[in-house]
Amino acid sequence: QVQLVESGGGLVQPGGSLRLSCAASGSIFRLHAMEWYRQTPGNQRELVATISSGGGTNYADSVKGRFTISRDSAKNTMYLQMNSLEPEDTAVYYCKVVAGVIIHDYWGQGTQVTVSS
């Protein structure tokens, strides 16, 4: 069983930076992708960034050039470096791991990011 724990959220001023971490415990068998989502009240979760098992990355248009997704396989940890943060980036951020021969999604509990002056 894979468990994911996010950390690194908090309050930051517009233009500031934060780095989110997603630490995975347990064995991840047949990794397909690791992803960051975000969600604001009353809205569906939005895909922010993806890193594939081969290391390829994709980003939502709203964060391109500002956010960077990465992972440290040795530490079983994924990161989201967020720069030039805007109030519109305020949300609960969730990490997800897609893995398994029979594909299964594993979710973290979420971490709050608030961008405000």
Beta strands, then each sheet from edge to edge (+ up, - down):
strand 1: 3-7
strand 2: 10-12
strand 3: 18-25
strand 4: 31-39
strand 5: 46-52
strand 6: 57-59
strand 7: 67-72
strand 8: 77-82
strand 9: 91-99
strand 10: 104-107
strand 11: 111-115
sheet 1: 1+ 3- 8+ 7-
sheet 2: 2+ 11+ 9- 4+ 5- 6+
sheet 3: 2+ 11+ 9- 10+
end
